[in-house]
Amino acid sequence: MATDRREPDSDTEELATTIGLYVLGEISLGKAAERTGVSRWEMQEILQDNDVEPRLGPASVEDAAEEIENIREFE
């Protein structure tokens, strides 16, 4: 008998972990995007789709430096 229930795959678990880390303030939006392999803008949409309000702007100097480094790597 077929069922709609599926075992969570590693991508789903990684996304859930990433969202959790973001909500707890452990990682930035850029780092969340990097972990899931999507752009910042896609990650922002994913967060909003999961009822998580994205934090805009770096929370610290370290976060700002990380954002700058991510941009440099993207070029």
Rosetta blueprint (number, residue, H / E / L):
1 M L
2 A L
3 T L
4 D L
5 R L
6 R L
7 E L
8 P L
9 D L
10 S H
11 D H
12 T H
13 E H
14 E H
15 L H
16 A H
17 T H
18 T H
19 I H
20 G H
21 L H
22 Y H
23 V H
24 L L
25 G L
26 E L
27 I L
28 S L
29 L H
30 G H
31 K H
32 A H
33 A H
34 E H
35 R H
36 T H
37 G L
38 V L
39 S L
40 R H
41 W H
42 E H
43 M H
44 Q H
45 E H
46 I H
47 L H
48 Q H
49 D H
50 N L
51 D L
52 V L
53 E L
54 P L
55 R L
56 L L
57 G L
58 P L
59 A L
60 S L
61 V H
62 E H
63 D H
64 A H
65 A H
66 E H
67 E H
68 I H
69 E H
70 N H
71 I H
72 R H
73 E H
74 F H
75 E L
